[in-house]
Every structure is written in structure tokens, then in C-alpha cells.
Amino acid sequence: MLQVTQGAAALLTELRSGQDVPETYGVRVFPESAQPGEVTIGLGFTEAPGDGDQVTEQDGLKVYVAPELAAPLEDAAIDVAEEDGAARLVFRPQDQGTPQA
């Protein structure tokens, strides 16, 4: 199952608050079409999961994963990377056990 590190959960919670999104909303991970034959991963805040979404809660953050991405991301984690002094979300392989912040 897709994991969210403590750092990523904290960043997403901060982003949700900064956008005046209610605390009851979760983050949904879903496929977006890019160029023909390519798919990118989208993230957005939503009140409820979509049909068939895999639902979990990590560090107080509800996470909804679209069914098309549940299997491909089952061994992945959303983490935070610093680049040019700015934090950004990245997907990486899960560590053994629970991902670290």
C-alpha cells in the first residue's frame, strides 16, 4: 500500500491549511493524462474518496489512491525532497518497515 512519510504528511497538511481546505478533506492520488502514451500522477484535496479508491490514514492525513494506481504504487512512498531551498513531494521506493520522515 502506498505510504506517506511523516514529513510528507506534515507538508500536505500545511498545504491544505494554506489553501483553506477543511481538515476533514484527504489527499487523492490519481492518474492524469500527459502526452499520448504517458500518465502523470496528480495529487489533490478532496472531501471523499472516489469509487474504488484505496483508503488509508497516515499521521492524521486521509489518503485516497485511485484504483488504477493502487497496484503500481503499492511499494512506493510519498516523501519530501529539498531542492533549491524549497520542499517538494516525490515518490520513492518504500524502505523496509514504515517510511521515515
Backbone as CSV, one residue per row, in Angstrom:
resi,resn,N_x,N_y,N_z,CA_x,CA_y,CA_z,C_x,C_y,C_z
1,MET,0.835,-1.178,0.000,0.000,0.000,0.000,0.883,1.246,0.000
2,LEU,0.500,2.236,-0.766,1.237,3.496,-0.806,1.365,4.055,0.606
3,GLN,2.573,4.450,0.963,2.840,5.042,2.270,3.087,6.539,2.105
4,VAL,2.916,7.269,3.196,3.214,8.696,3.240,4.126,8.911,4.435
5,THR,5.298,9.479,4.211,6.210,9.721,5.329,5.632,10.808,6.233
6,GLN,6.170,10.886,7.440,5.716,11.920,8.372,5.964,13.306,7.792
7,GLY,7.108,13.484,7.146,7.428,14.774,6.549,6.460,15.147,5.436
8,ALA,6.103,14.171,4.599,5.159,14.432,3.511,3.769,14.719,4.061
9,ALA,3.362,13.972,5.088,2.056,14.222,5.707,2.007,15.623,6.303
10,ALA,3.095,16.044,6.943,3.149,17.387,7.530,3.075,18.454,6.437
11,LEU,3.805,18.252,5.329,3.781,19.218,4.232,2.393,19.286,3.598
12,LEU,1.774,18.136,3.369,0.435,18.119,2.780,-0.585,18.778,3.704
13,THR,-0.458,18.537,5.001,-1.354,19.174,5.970,-1.171,20.685,5.949
14,GLU,0.074,21.126,5.859,0.372,22.560,5.779,-0.200,23.168,4.491
15,LEU,-0.046,22.471,3.373,-0.593,22.950,2.102,-2.116,23.028,2.157
16,ARG,-2.742,22.019,2.751,-4.204,22.006,2.882,-4.675,23.213,3.687
17,SER,-3.998,23.489,4.797,-4.358,24.639,5.633,-4.151,25.948,4.883
18,GLY,-3.051,26.044,4.137,-2.741,27.257,3.394,-3.732,27.556,2.283
19,GLN,-4.442,26.526,1.826,-5.437,26.704,0.767,-6.847,26.805,1.342
20,ASP,-6.937,26.911,2.673,-8.234,26.978,3.363,-9.135,25.794,3.038
21,VAL,-8.535,24.622,2.861,-9.283,23.393,2.638,-9.620,22.821,4.012
22,PRO,-10.859,22.376,4.238,-11.225,21.835,5.551,-10.327,20.670,5.976
23,GLU,-10.080,20.563,7.273,-9.230,19.498,7.816,-9.799,18.114,7.555
24,THR,-11.092,18.023,7.291,-11.729,16.726,7.048,-11.423,16.180,5.656
25,TYR,-10.876,17.002,4.769,-10.544,16.562,3.418,-9.261,15.738,3.435
26,GLY,-9.199,14.778,2.534,-7.997,13.984,2.376,-7.300,14.346,1.073
27,VAL,-6.185,13.681,0.834,-5.457,13.901,-0.417,-5.698,12.687,-1.314
28,ARG,-6.019,12.958,-2.564,-6.266,11.881,-3.524,-5.113,11.816,-4.514
29,VAL,-4.652,10.596,-4.758,-3.590,10.316,-5.723,-4.278,9.678,-6.931
30,PHE,-4.127,10.302,-8.098,-4.881,9.851,-9.262,-4.045,10.011,-10.531
31,PRO,-4.384,9.247,-11.585,-3.645,9.381,-12.843,-4.149,10.576,-13.640
32,GLU,-3.224,11.258,-14.275,-3.555,12.350,-15.191,-2.920,12.025,-16.533
33,SER,-3.610,12.333,-17.586,-3.037,12.128,-18.915,-2.044,13.233,-19.204
34,ALA,-0.943,12.850,-19.744,0.073,13.818,-20.166,0.083,13.781,-21.689
35,GLN,1.183,13.386,-22.253,1.273,13.211,-23.696,0.748,11.825,-24.034
36,PRO,0.380,11.600,-25.282,-0.123,10.276,-25.660,0.819,9.163,-25.194
37,GLY,0.253,8.175,-24.525,1.037,7.050,-24.039,1.711,7.284,-22.705
38,GLU,1.565,8.476,-22.144,2.178,8.783,-20.851,1.101,9.101,-19.825
39,VAL,1.390,8.783,-18.592,0.499,9.121,-17.489,1.330,9.783,-16.409
40,THR,0.834,10.873,-15.884,1.474,11.508,-14.739,0.578,11.296,-13.532
41,ILE,1.139,11.503,-12.363,0.386,11.311,-11.127,-0.033,12.667,-10.601
42,GLY,-1.328,12.800,-10.338,-1.864,14.028,-9.775,-2.180,13.850,-8.301
43,LEU,-2.092,14.941,-7.571,-2.467,14.973,-6.156,-3.441,16.123,-5.976
44,GLY,-4.483,15.900,-5.201,-5.433,16.968,-4.936,-6.207,16.677,-3.669
45,PHE,-6.715,17.720,-3.062,-7.506,17.559,-1.847,-8.960,17.342,-2.228
46,THR,-9.599,16.403,-1.544,-10.983,16.072,-1.840,-11.702,15.658,-0.562
47,GLU,-13.012,15.860,-0.573,-13.821,15.578,0.611,-13.968,14.084,0.872
48,ALA,-14.014,13.290,-0.189,-14.263,11.856,-0.039,-13.511,11.092,-1.126
49,PRO,-13.289,9.804,-0.896,-12.606,9.004,-1.918,-13.484,8.817,-3.151
50,GLY,-12.842,8.546,-4.267,-13.561,8.207,-5.487,-13.968,6.743,-5.454
51,ASP,-14.821,6.345,-6.381,-15.255,4.952,-6.460,-14.056,4.032,-6.627
52,GLY,-13.949,3.034,-5.767,-12.884,2.050,-5.853,-11.551,2.487,-5.291
53,ASP,-11.464,3.708,-4.759,-10.194,4.185,-4.204,-9.744,3.333,-3.023
54,GLN,-8.443,3.141,-2.920,-7.838,2.520,-1.748,-7.731,3.627,-0.699
55,VAL,-8.232,3.367,0.501,-8.308,4.398,1.538,-7.427,4.016,2.717
56,THR,-6.641,4.972,3.180,-5.811,4.779,4.362,-5.689,6.116,5.076
57,GLU,-5.216,6.072,6.302,-4.935,7.298,7.040,-3.555,7.155,7.653
58,GLN,-2.720,8.158,7.433,-1.352,8.120,7.935,-1.010,9.462,8.554
59,ASP,-0.579,9.429,9.793,-0.217,10.648,10.520,-1.337,11.679,10.479
60,GLY,-2.578,11.191,10.624,-3.731,12.076,10.670,-4.199,12.584,9.319
61,LEU,-3.580,12.126,8.237,-3.941,12.562,6.889,-4.629,11.410,6.161
62,LYS,-5.838,11.652,5.670,-6.535,10.644,4.871,-5.916,10.632,3.479
63,VAL,-5.670,9.425,2.976,-5.057,9.268,1.653,-5.945,8.344,0.831
64,TYR,-6.326,8.818,-0.353,-7.156,8.051,-1.274,-6.344,7.801,-2.543
65,VAL,-6.184,6.527,-2.894,-5.408,6.180,-4.093,-6.363,5.601,-5.132
66,ALA,-6.388,6.212,-6.305,-7.247,5.744,-7.392,-6.926,4.282,-7.698
67,PRO,-7.953,3.498,-8.040,-7.728,2.066,-8.266,-6.700,1.766,-9.353
68,GLU,-6.578,2.643,-10.355,-5.608,2.422,-11.430,-4.170,2.528,-10.934
69,LEU,-3.967,3.210,-9.797,-2.614,3.412,-9.278,-2.307,2.570,-8.045
70,ALA,-3.314,1.927,-7.469,-3.103,1.173,-6.228,-2.015,0.106,-6.393
71,ALA,-2.091,-0.701,-7.426,-1.080,-1.749,-7.626,0.283,-1.174,-8.020
72,PRO,0.355,-0.253,-8.988,1.674,0.278,-9.355,2.387,1.014,-8.219
73,LEU,1.625,1.582,-7.275,2.240,2.352,-6.190,2.278,1.602,-4.861
74,GLU,1.948,0.303,-4.868,1.855,-0.421,-3.602,3.173,-0.484,-2.837
75,ASP,4.296,-0.383,-3.506,5.601,-0.419,-2.834,6.286,0.944,-2.839
76,ALA,5.498,2.008,-3.012,6.049,3.362,-3.074,5.674,4.157,-1.829
77,ALA,6.385,5.249,-1.646,6.104,6.180,-0.552,6.155,7.593,-1.102
78,ILE,5.269,8.436,-0.593,5.351,9.866,-0.882,6.251,10.460,0.187
79,ASP,7.268,11.178,-0.240,8.247,11.744,0.681,8.492,13.201,0.299
80,VAL,9.331,13.868,1.070,9.688,15.260,0.813,11.155,15.315,0.408
81,ALA,11.435,16.081,-0.627,12.813,16.330,-1.045,13.026,17.835,-1.067
82,GLU,14.213,18.247,-0.663,14.580,19.666,-0.704,15.318,19.928,-2.008
83,GLU,14.888,20.965,-2.705,15.555,21.339,-3.948,15.601,22.859,-4.025
84,ASP,16.795,23.398,-4.085,16.982,24.856,-4.131,16.274,25.547,-2.974
85,GLY,16.328,24.930,-1.803,15.741,25.517,-0.604,14.235,25.396,-0.504
86,ALA,13.617,24.690,-1.439,12.163,24.517,-1.409,11.830,23.034,-1.262
87,ALA,10.795,22.764,-0.496,10.347,21.383,-0.312,9.409,21.003,-1.451
88,ARG,9.561,19.762,-1.929,8.642,19.254,-2.943,8.352,17.795,-2.636
89,LEU,7.210,17.332,-3.078,6.820,15.945,-2.860,7.407,15.072,-3.958
90,VAL,7.873,13.882,-3.565,8.436,12.922,-4.510,7.906,11.534,-4.182
91,PHE,7.906,10.671,-5.171,7.593,9.261,-4.964,8.912,8.508,-4.970
92,ARG,9.065,7.577,-4.040,10.279,6.771,-3.959,9.894,5.375,-3.478
93,PRO,10.786,4.399,-3.634,10.500,3.067,-3.095,10.394,3.126,-1.574
94,GLN,9.536,2.287,-1.021,9.416,2.214,0.432,10.665,1.586,1.021
95,ASP,11.046,2.067,2.205,12.091,1.408,2.976,11.469,0.186,3.618
96,GLN,12.288,-0.659,4.163,11.740,-1.779,4.917,11.032,-1.212,6.127
97,GLY,9.824,-1.688,6.380,9.049,-1.166,7.503,8.409,0.153,7.125
98,THR,8.139,0.950,8.122,7.464,2.225,7.929,8.433,3.261,7.384
99,PRO,8.014,4.050,6.390,8.901,5.097,5.874,9.246,6.104,6.954
100,GLN,10.419,6.660,6.858,10.871,7.658,7.824,10.604,9.051,7.281
101,ALA,10.558,10.021,8.191,10.306,11.413,7.788,11.533,11.993,7.120
